[in-house]
């Protein structure tokens, strides 16, 4: 009878320990869920910010391109034509 009582006490003690561990694990899981949710929200905000900055960057580049003076545009066109002539020469040389 004593053995049964001791066995029941050990089982009860282990069950109590497991119950405590379960409660701790559940609390930790809840904390991790909250942290994950917060991290996802932060990522979402950062992605939106990145998109906005990329759009601003595009607009700035367009504005800078349009802001070229007539002389700068003329110089760029001449340079492009010069490059085209050089490419045509290279193609002609390769064709021979």
N, C-alpha and C positions, 0 to 999 in steps of 0.2 A: 504494500500500500504506500509506503514511504517513497519507493522508486517511482511510482506513478505520479505522486505529488511533486517530486523533484523534477521529473520530466515535464510535467505541466508548467511548473514555475520557469524552467529553462525556455520552453516554447513561448510562454507568455513574455519573458524578458526579450527574447529574440524578436517576437512580433512587435513589441514596443519599440525596439531599436529600428526595425524595418519601417514602422509607421513614421518615426521621426525622420528617417532618411528619405522616405517618400515625400513627406511634407517639405523638406529642404530642397529636394530635387524639383518639386513642383514650383516652389518659390523661385528657384534659380531659372527654371524654364520660363516663367512669367517675366522675369527681369530680362532675359535674353530676347524674348519676343518684343518687349518694349524697345530695347536697344536696336534690334533689327528694324523695327518700324521707323525709329528716329533716323537710322542710317539711310534707309530708303528715301525718306523725305528729304534728307540733306542731299542725297545724290540727285534727286529730282530737281531741287532748287539749283544745284550746281549745273545740271544739264541745261536748264532754262537760261541761266546766266551765260553759259558758254554760247548757246545759240544766239542770244542777243548781242554778245560781243562780236561774234563772227559776222553777224549782219551789219553791225556798226563798222567793222573793219572793211567789209565790201563797199559800203557806202562811202567811206573815207577814200578808198582807192579810186572809186569812180569819180568822186569829186576832184581828186588830185589830177586824174587823167583829163578831165574836162577843163581844168584850170590852167592848162598849158597855154602859153602865149602863142600868137600866130607864128612868131619866129621859131619857137620851140617845136611847134607842129611841123613847120616847114623843114626844120633840121631833122626831125624824126622821119619824115617822109623821104628825104634825101638819103638818109642812112639805110632805110628799108630798101630803097631802090638799088643802092650800092650793094647790099647783101644779095639781092635777087640777081644782079648781074654776076656777082662772084659765084653764086650757086649755078647759074646757067653755064659759066665757063667750066666749072668742075664737071657738070653733066656732059658737056661737049667733050671734054678731055677723056672722061671715062668711056664715052661712046666710041671713041677712035680706037 
